[in-house]
């Protein structure tokens, strides 16, 4: 009897651990401000150069007939890998707190995307970015919590950049279309670097492209299926189905707008974590 009780207790413990892992894996981090990064100088006229990243994007990002942007990771040259690493070192050396908000926004978005591409290149070949299991913590998965780069003496992870800097400071749901997680279900990695001058244009373009793609939203037989992004980050979309649908309508083209007429709830969500690899 004691043996059976012991086995039962062990099974219960395992079930609890598995539930905790599942919850951790499927629940996105909240936006929690790291106040240290609020510092800025909107009187500054200094600008940040993004030409290296822009050249790499134009050289390697390819949009297929399905509308999804992919990178031929196996075909990235050694010299371009070196250029990416050097550009990240340059960005890390900048006193970003002394720049204007507009320059800072482009800096953080491009930094996030450059780090993500470098991570994939450093661990390639792989089927999904989630296979880069380097985050600290028993229930952590993927690379997002790993400290990757030092800015102004602070070591930062991808989660720090997205959830402790970009989301809480700018409070713009379009950020989810700007930062790229190297997955097929993610909004496209744009073929142009973000800059202070083009950020608004690129944000609106990225929002329209994703919302009107089946990865973002699809209506079939009166049921709306959305990207899991809208579920994971529902706090950024008013926490309600109506908030998500209002957001979709804001960027919907004529076809999607017509399909959304009369829709008042989200019926399901989906996300494809396969790597955005042109070689696969």
C-alpha positions, 0 to 999 in steps of 0.5 A: 500500500505504501508503495502504491501511495508513493507512486501515486504521489510521484505521478501527482508531482509529475503532473503538477510539474508538467502543468507548470511547464505547459503554463510557462511555455504558452503564457507570454511575459507581461509588459513590466517597465525597466525604469532605467531605460526611460532616460532619453533626450528629445533635444538630441539631434544625433542619429543612429546608423542602420546601413549594415543591418539594412544591407543584410536584410535586403541581401537575404530576406525573401518573400515567397508566393505565400507572403511569408518572409524567409532567410536562407540561413545556410547561405549567409556568408562568413563575411556577412556573419562577421558584419552582423556581429560587428554591427551588434558590437557597434550598437552595444557601444552607443550611449542609447539613453542620450538619444531621442525617443524616435532614435531609441525605438528604431535602435531597440527594434533593430537590436532585437531582430539582429540578435534573433538572426544571429542566434539562429545562425549561431545554432543552425541547423534547427527546425525551430527557434524554440530548439535553442534552449538556452534560457535559464530556469527550470520551466523556461524554453527557447532563447528569450530569457538568456542575457545576450548583450550588454548596453550601457553596462546592463546585460539584456535578453530578448525578453528584456528588450521586448517586454521591459523596454519596447512594450511598456515604454511605447505602449503600441500594439504594432510592436508585435509586428516589428520584432521578429521571432524567426518563426513562420507564424510570426509577422514578417521580418521586413526587408528594411531596417527600422530608422527614426525616419521610417518607423511609423511607415514600416509599423503601419505596413507591417500591421496591414501585411500581417492582419490581412494574411491568414497567419494574422486573421482568417474567417471561415463559416462565420468563425474568426481564427487569429494568430496566437499573438493576439491571445498571448498579448491580449493586454496590448489589445484591450484584453477583450475579443472586441479589442482584438477585432477592433484592431483587425478592422483598423488595418483590414483590407476590403476582403477581410473587412467584409468577412469581419462584418458581424463577427463579435468574438474570436473562435480560435487561435494558431501559431506556426513555430517552424523556422522561417528558413528558406532552405527548408 
